[in-house]
Amino acid sequence: MMLKGGVLQTMATEPRAKRRNKGAYLSHAAKKHRGSRELEVGMQGLLITCNMNEKKCTAEAYSLLNEYADQLYGPEKFVEESNSEDEEDDDAEAALKKEVKQIRTSTQNDLRRFQALDSGANNVVFIRTLNIEPDKLVHYILKDLYITKKKKTRAILRMLPVSGSCKAFMEEIPKYFETFLEPWFKVPKKSTFQIVYKARNNSHMNRDDVIKALAGVVIQLNAENKVDLNNPEYTIIVEIIKGVCCVSVVQDYILFRKYNLQEVAKDDVEEKGKKNVTSLPSKNDCQESKEPLGGKESKSKGEEGEQEVEQSVTDSKEALPEQESGE
């Protein structure tokens, strides 16, 4: 209300519409988009570690995976779109059709058999799979590289299948593994096993607690399941990234150099030569020490770069840590 010319006049004031903060909107949109492109609970795929070059690693992964997937499953089939656009459509209809086509293409990309997503950790690429058995495909690749000794990648270090995933909480993990591990360890099946554990960007999980819980589940499924660190039939790989626990049960983990593509392709003669060189005592060692010298296995640059700590269960009831530096 205001006084004008001695007459009291009422001014209609409309409430101002609350304007959404543009920065907040863009931030929310970015988070929503990014969340749909991240490793999430329930996904299957592959965790691929690399040597500081994730883009090259992703390109190599697509090439390698498609090469071997074509051999196992045949070439990937794409949905062909019919071009039914009418040249006489006005601009509005043309724009609408273009938008629909883009959405359809985006949806089809999400349905590809291999799709790179954000893993949630540096130097780790996650490739989501669709209608693919990750453990079968990775074992098939490693077996071929082990036999042929062909080095087909440079950026990729390790390729670990993710056959299942659950929330990374102690309340969830044992329940999930009771069902997940049945095909390999439930009566009447019995096997030797080891557990390999790795956590990234996660501070609330205790490795000893996880390993003990999983070992307990395996023994509960069949008391005749036994631990074997030298030559186990199966290796249970547990990879925790942020709030997601990824798991897979693999074979030939030790034979295939812990699923390291660089190491598995090395020639046996080359490996023996390196070991012999590293085991030779230096002149200073001979003068300063009279104790027998034991050779140490040399590490590749990729192994030193990652410096990961893995842990294996050493007893069916008590899990003692086994620390390994590198890949």
N, C-alpha and C positions, 0 to 999 in steps of 0.2 A: 504494500500500500504506500501511496505517496501523495503529498499535498501539492496541487497545481492550480494556480489561479483561485485559491480559496476553496476549491472543490476537491473533496477527497475522492480520489480515483483508485480503483483496484486493478492491479496489473496481474494478469494471469501468468504465472511462472510455471513452466513445465519442468519437471525434474530432469536433470541431465542424465542421459544414459551413461552408465558406467562403461568406459572404454577399456577393453582388454589390453593389458600391456603387451605390446608387440613382441618384446624380447622374451617375455614369459611364454607366449604362445609358440614362438619358434623353438624355444628350449624344450617345451613339452612335446612338440611335434618331432623334434630330433630324437628325444628320448624314446618316444613310441616307436619310431622307425628303427632306431638302433636296437631296441629290445627285441624286435622281430627278426633281427639278423644276428642274434647271439646264440651261443650254445645254451640250450635249455634242457630241463629235466624231461625225460621221455624220448630224447633224440638218440638215433644211432648214427654212426659214422666213423671217422678216423681222426685221431690226434696226430699231427705231424710236426715234429720239432725241426727247427732250421737254424742256420748259422747267420743270424742277423739280417737276413734278406727275405722278408715274408712274401713280397710280391713275386719274386722269382720262385720261391718255394711253392706258392700257390699255382703258378703256371706249370711248374714241373709236375705237381701232384695231379692236375687235370690231365696232362698228357699221359702220364704213367698209368693212372687209374683207368682212363678210357681205353688205353691200349690193351690192358689185361682184362677189363670188363667185357670188351668186344669178344675176346676169346672164350670167356666163361658164359656170358649171357647173350652174346650177339650184339650187333650195333644198336645204338639207342634210337628209338623211333620218335619222331617229332610229329606234332599235330599240325597238319597243313591247313592254313586259313584260305578260304575261298575269297577271291577279290570280287565283291559284288557292289562296289561303289558306283553310284550313278553319276555320270558327268554333269547332269543337269541339276543335281542337288544344290541348294543354296548354301551360303557360307555357314550358317548355323548348323545345318544338318551335317555338313562335311566336318565341321569342328567336333561335333558330338561323336561321329563315327570314329574319328581319329583318336579321341579320348578313350572310347570303348576298346579300340584295338590295342592301345597302349596298356590298358588295364589287363586285357586278356593276355598280352605278351608277358607282362610282369608275373601274372599267375602261372603261366606255363613255365617260366624260369624257376619258380619256386617248386615246380614238380619235376625238375630235372633230376636224374639219378645221382648227380654229384653237385653240391652247392656249397661254396666256401662261406663260412660264417665267422664272426668274431669269437675267438675261443675264450677271451677274458684274461689271457696271459701273454706276455711278450715272447716272441720267438716260437710261438706255438700257433699253428693253423688248424682249425677244425673244418673238416669236410663232411657235411651231412650227406647221408646216403638214403636212397629210396629204392625199395625192392631189390636191395643188394645185401648179401651176408658179409659184413665187414671182416669178420675173422677168417672166413673162407677166402675172400679176395686177397687179403694181406698175406696170408700163408702161401697162396698161389704165387704171388709176386716174389716173395722172399725165396721160395724154393727154386724158382727160375733163375734168380740172380745168384743163388748159391751154387747152382749147377753150371751155369754158363760163365760166371765171373765177369759179366758185362756191367760196367758202371753206367747207369742210365740217368743219374741225377748228380747234381753238385750242391745245390742248396739244401736238399732234404737230408736230414740225419736219421731220425727214427720215425717209423710209421706204426702207430699203435691202433688196433681196432677198438671201437666202442660199440659193444653189442647191447649194452643197456646203460641206463643212467637213472639216478634217483637224487633226492635231496641230501646234501652233505650234513646230516645230523645223526648223532648216535642213536636217536630214537627211531630213525628211518632205515638206516643201513642194514642192521641184522634182519629186519623183517623182509626187506627187499631181496636180500641174498638167499634167504631160506627157499624162496621159489626160483630165483634166477639160477642157482647152482645145482638144482635137481638133475638136469640132463647129464651131468658129468659125475656126480658124487652120491646120488641117492641110491639106497639099496634097491636092486641087487648089484648095482655098479659100484666098483671100488677102484681107486686110482691113487697114485702118488702125486704130490702137488707141492708148490711153493707159492707164496704170496709176495708180490712186489708192489710197493706203495710209494706214491709221490704226491705231494700237495703243493699247489701254487696259489698265491694270493688268498690263502686261507690260514687263519691263526687260531680258530676255535676248535679244530680237530686235533686230537692226540693220536699220533701214528701207532703207538703201542696199543692203545685201546681199540683202534680200528682193526689192527692185525689180529689181536687176541679174539675179538668178537667174530671175525670172519673164520678164523681157524676153528673156533667153537662150533660154528654153523656147519662147516665141512665134516667135522667129527660127529656131530649130531645126526647128519644125514646118513652116515655109515661109519661105525667105529673102526672099521678096517682101513679107512683112508689114512695114508701115511705121508709124512713129510719127507721130501727128498730134494736137497739143494743141488746135487750134482747132476742128476739126470731125471727130472720129474716128467711124468706123462703130461701134466698140465701145469701151466703157470697162470695164476689169477692176478691179473693186472688191475690195480686200483689207482686211478688218476683223479685227484680232486682239484678242481679249479673253481675258486670262489665258493658258491653255494651248490655246485653240482658235483656229484660223485659219479665218475665214469668207470665202467668195469667191462672186462672181457676175459674169457678163458681161452688161452692159446696153447698150441703145441710147438715143440722145437724152439723154445725161447732161448735156450743156451746155445743150441746148435746154430741158430740164425743170429748169433751175436747180439742178443737182446733186442732183436728187430731193428737193428741199425743197418740201413741200406748201404752205407759207405763201407762198413766193416764186413758185411756178409759177401760183398763182391770182391774182396781182396783175395789174391792168389795165396794158396797155402805156402808156397815156396817163399813168397814175399813176407808172409807173416813169420815164418821160421827164421828168415834172415834177420828181420828186425829184432826178434827175441834174442838171437845169438849175439847181435851187436850190443844190445843193451845189457846183456848179462856179463860181458867181458869186463874184468876189473881194470880200473885205471892205475897208472903208476903210483899216484899218491895213495890210493886205497891199499895197494900192496904194502907200502912202506908204513902206513899209519895203523893198519889193523891186521891182525893175524887170524881173525875169525873168518869162517867160510862166508863167501859172498853169495847172496841169492839174487837172481835176475828179476827185474821188474818189467812188467809189460809197458811198452810205450803207448802213449795216448795220441790220438790224432788231434788236429786243431779244433775240429768240431766237438770232440769230447771235452777238451779243456774249456771250450767256450761255454758249454752248458753247465758243467760242474753240478750235476744233479745228484741228490742223495736218495738212493733207493734202499728199501728195507725188505728183507725176506723173513718169513716166519721160519724159525729153526726148531720148533717143537710143536706138537699137535695141541698141547695144553698151555705151554708158555711160549710166547713170541718174543724172542730176543732180537735186538736190532742188528742188522748187518749193513754197514755203511759202504757205499760205493761211490767214488768220485768220478764224474764223467758219465758218458753213455755206455 
